[in-house]
């Protein structure tokens, strides 16, 4: 079994309430302060080489970014905009660290048996380890406590005397848009469960879940999705397993291509069999998440696409495990999410290859 993502222990994430309404009675400024303090704790953890600090910091940054976006009508625009811009930079850097950590954790047990017979495999694994260490060091400097405290001051300036009541209509409208976006992405993933569509559904589920957590009860529209926080989290985790297997497959495929291009076909032939268990892992995760997405949409009274016909061909199933452009028409919101994902990947991430 290849472990690509941390096991779900059921414990809440950093700064995350157990239910969307857990902080419903708190003023907006206090809710934002609690999440900012979670980010500050994670920033200290990065400097102390805490294994979970990158994940906790990324979750807190995403939740802060979502809350500032959701409540922007009640916030002072200048400091809120500066805080969101800095949080976005932090989150993207932490995402690169997290990808390297997940890939390295999966590749170590897979490649270690091959390192004794092939020095190139050993050197590549060592380079990945060094890149992961460097990425953590860069993240610790970039997400340093002093910078988080500066973001905290911007957020406090933005949320000072925030008039939440006057922004409730805008918050309801934004929540409704997030719900529609998730429903469309989930429906398109059910129509054609390709990694790119499943990833778009994961991003939409994450945005909706954090938006629901950032809104008090009166702001939530009377939609069944408001009661689906636990299901959204489970679906998001399963979708993350698909994405981890997909990105690791891409990393391995790029390395195999480079080895062959430099005349090291024997090394590539030793490593290539590792792609098959990754494809199987991705397929199992996709099979696990599709019923969850279908159940969420059914409870939200959304028309649910019929399941795709089973494909008896192993070659076709393996081909589907790699990232491929969707062949069916894409809804505007789904296409926007996928274009955003592609634009972030246009520049090679730190430590690629």
N, C-alpha and C positions, 0 to 999 in steps of 0.2 A: 504494500500500500504506500502510495506517494503522498505525503502530507504537504499540501501547498498552502494551507491557511491555518491560523490558530484555531484550536478546538473551541467550540462555543460552550462555555461553562455556565451560561445563564446569568452571569454577573452583568450589571449594567455597565455601559461604556463610561469613559471619563466624563464627568459632568452631566450625564444623561439621566433624567428622571425615570422612575420605573414606569410611569404612565404619562400620556400626553398632558393630562390635567394636573400632574403632581405639583407644578409650580403656577397653577392658574391664578392663585390669589396674590402672588408676588408682583410688585411693580416691575415694569419693563427694565428699569435701570438695575434692579437687584438680580433679575434673571440673567442679564448680560454680564453682571459682575461675577456671578457664580461660574459661568462658563469661562470667563477670562481667567479666573483663579485656577481653574483646571488646566488651562493652557500654560499658565505660569509654572505650575507644579511639573507639567510634562517638560517644559523648557529646562528646568533644573535637572530633571531626570536624563535629558539628552547629554548634559555636561557630565553627569555621573555614570554614563554608559548603561543606563537602564534599558533592558531588552525591549520593554513595552512602551518606552517613551515616545518613539517616533509614531507609533499607532495612536497613542493617546493624544499627542499633540495634533495630529492630522484630524482626528475626530473633533476635538475642541475647536480647531480653526474652521472646519467645515460648518459646525453648528453656529459659531459666531457669525460667519459670513452669511449663512442662511437667515439668521435672526435679523441681522442688519438690513438685508435685502427685503425681508418680509415687512419690517416696520419702518421702512425708510420715510414714509409719509409723516411719521411722528418724530423723526430725528432731524437734528441740524445737518444739512447736506454736506458741508465742508469736511468736518472731522469724521463723519460717517464714511464718506467716500475715501478718505485717506486710510482709515482702518480697514475697509474692505479690500483696497488695493494691496496693502501689506499682508493681510491674511491670505489673499489669493496666492501671493508669492511664496509664503511659508508653506501653504498646503501643497503646491505643486512640487516644491523641493522635497517635502516629506514623502510625497507619493513616490518619487524616484528612489528614496531610501527604502521605503517599504517594498517596492518591487525587487530591488536587489536583495534585500533580506529574505524574502519569500523564495526567490529563485535559488539563492545560495543554500538555504536550508533544504530545498528539494534536491539540488544537484549533488550535494556532498555525498549522501549515501548512494546515489546512483553512479557517480564517477569514481569514488574511492577504489572499488575493485579493479578499475581499468588503469589507475595511475601507476601501478607497479610494472605494467607491461608497456606503457606508452608515456613517454616523458612529455609529449605535447599536451595530452589530457591533464597531466599534473600541473603543467605551467599555466594552462587556461584556468584551472580551478584556483590556483594561487593568485592569478590576476583578478579573478572575480572577488576573492576574499579581500585583496588590497583595495579594490574599487569600493567595496562595501564599507570598509573601514574609513576610507577617505570621504565617502558620501555622508557617513554619520558625523565625521568631524566638521564637514562643511555645514551640515544641518545644525549642529550644535552652535556654530558661530552665527549662522543666519537666524536661527530661532533662539536667540540668546535672551535671558531674562530681562536685560535692560530694554531690548526692543519690544518685548511683550508688554512691559510696563508702559512704554510709550503708546502702544496700541490701546492699552487700558485707559490711558488719559484721554485719547481721542474718543473712545467709546463713552467715557463718562461725560465729556463735553457734548457729545452728540445726543446723549440720552437725558441730559439735565432738564428737568421740568417737561419731560415728554408727555404730550397729551394723547394718551392711548385711545381714549374714547372717540376722538375726532378721526382717528385713522382706522377704526374698525371696519368700515365699509371697504376701504382699499385692501385691508388685510384679508377680508373674506374673498374679495375678487382674486387676489393673488393665490390664496389657497385653492380656490376653484380651478385656476389655471394649472396649478401643479397637479391637481387630481386628474384633470383631463389629459395632461401630458403623460402622466404615468399610465393611465388607462390605454392611451393610444400606443405607447411604447410596448406595454405588456401584450396588447392584442396583436401587434405586428410580430413580436417575438413568438407568440403562439402560432401564427400563420407560417412562419419560417424560422425555426429555432437555430439561427446561425449565430456565431459568437459576437459579431458586430451588433446584431439586434438585441441579443441578450445583454450585452454590455450597456446599450442605450437604456434598456429596461432597468438595469441595476442603478444607473445614474439617476434616472427619474424616480425610482423607489427611494433612494437615499435623500434626494431633495424633498420629496413629499413627506417622508418620515420626520426629517429634521424641522420642516416647516410646521408640521402638526405639533411637534414638541415645543416650538417657539411661540405658539399662539394659545392664549387662554381659552377656556371653554366657550364663552360668548362669541368669540371670533370664528369658531369652527362652523362651517356650513353643515346643514343637516344631511350629510352624505354618509353612507355606511363605511366609507374608507376611514373615517375618524376613529372607528373602533378596531382598525386592523393594524395597530402599531406592532404587535408581536408577530403577526403574519408577515408584515412588510420587512421586519428585521430578519426573519427566517429566510424569506425569499432573497433578500439582499445578500445574505451570507452564502446561500447556494449559488447565486449568480456570480459572486466573487470567486468561488471555486472554479467556475467555468472560465472566467477571465484570467485567473492565475495560470491555469493549464494552457490557455491560448497564448498568453504572452511568453510563457516559458518555452512553448513549442516554437514560437517565432525566434527566440534567442538561440535555441539549439539549431534551428534550421539555418540561421545566418552563419553560425560557426561552422556547420558542416559545409556550407557553400564556400566559405573562405578556405577551409582546409583543402577542399578539392581544387579550388582555383590555384593553390600554391603547391599542388602535386602531392598532397598528403592523403591520398584516397584510402590508405589502410587505416589511418586514424579515424577518418569519417565513417568507414564501414564498421568500426568497433562501437562508435557512439550512436549510430543511426537507429539500432534496435530500441533505444530508449524512447523514441517517438511513439511507439505503439502503446505502451502503458499510459503515456500522457493523453493520447487520443481517447483511450478507454476511460480514463478518469474524467475527462471533459464530457464525454457522452453520458456517463453515470450522473454527473452533477446536473447536466441539462435535463435528463429524465426525472431527476428528483425535484427540480424547480418548476417544471411546467405544470404539474398538478396544483402547486401552490399559487402560481399566477392565475390559473383557471379558476380556482376557488375564490380568490380575492375579487376577480372581475365578476363572477356570478353573484357574490354577495353585494357587490356594488351595482347590480342590475345592468351590467354592461353586456351587450351581445358578444358572445365568446366564439372565436373561430373554431372550426372543427379541428381535431388533432391531425397532424400530417400523417400521410400513409406510411407505414413502416417500410424501411428500405432493406431488402434482404442482402444487399451486396456489401461485404465488409470494406471493399475498396471505396465505395461511395460514402460509407459512414466515416471512414478515416479522412476522406477528402473534406467532408463537412466539418470536421473538427478544426480545420485551419481557418483563418480569417479569410472570408471571401465577400465581395460586394453583394448585397442582397439583390435578388433577381426580380422580386415582386415590387409593385409601386410602393413608395414610402410616403407616409403622411407628413405634412409640413413640419410638425413638431418633432417627429422622430428624425426626419432628415436634418433638422437644425442641430439636434443633439449629436448625431453622428458626424456632421461637418465640424462641430466644435471639438470632438474627440480627435478627428483627423488633423485639425490645425494644430492641436497641442503636440501631436506626434510628428509634425513636419520636421522639427529639429531633433537630431538623435539624442536620446536621454543620456544622462551621465552614466558611464559604465556600461554602455551598450556593447554587445558582442560577447 
